[in-house]
Amino acid sequence: MTSLNPVMRVGQQIGEVLRWHTELRGAQARREAIDLLHGSRCPMHSARSTPTA
């Protein structure tokens, strides 16, 4: 993935990368995606938003 897909939610896209490149699956990948967004000071609702929202 080189850019965010405007149709998919941000959290889903980060979770997808985590599933491909780590051992994380399911709820673990979702939690890690939220933690990464939180660590970058993005609002928690951004995990459920599309990149264009």
N, C-alpha and C positions, 0 to 999 in steps of 0.2 A: 504494500500500500504506500503510495507516495503522496496522496492527498485525501482529505475527508470527502466522503460521499454525501452530497446534500440531501439524499433521501433517507439515509440511515442515521440513527441517533448516535451522538458522540460516544456515549458509554458503550454501546454495542460495538462500535468500531475499535475502540481501545481494547475491549474484551476479546475481540477477534484476534488482534495482534498478540495479546497475551496467550491465547490458546494455541496459536501457531508456534510461538517462540519460547514458551515455558511449559512447565508441567501443569499449570493451572487449568481448571475446568469449571464450568457452571458457575455456582455461587461464589467460588473463590476468585474466579476471573472478574466477575462483576464487582466484588468488593475491592479488589486491587485497582480496577479502573476508577472507582469512586475515590479511593485513597490517592491515586495519582492526580486526579482533578483537584482534590482538596489540597494536596501539597503544592499545586501550582496556583493556588488561591482562586480557582474558578468556583463559582457558586455551585452548590450541590445540585440544583435543578438543571445545570448544563449537561449532566450525564443523560438526562431524558430529552434533551433538545437536539434538533438537527443543527448542523453547522451554520445554516443561514438564518436560524431563528434568533 
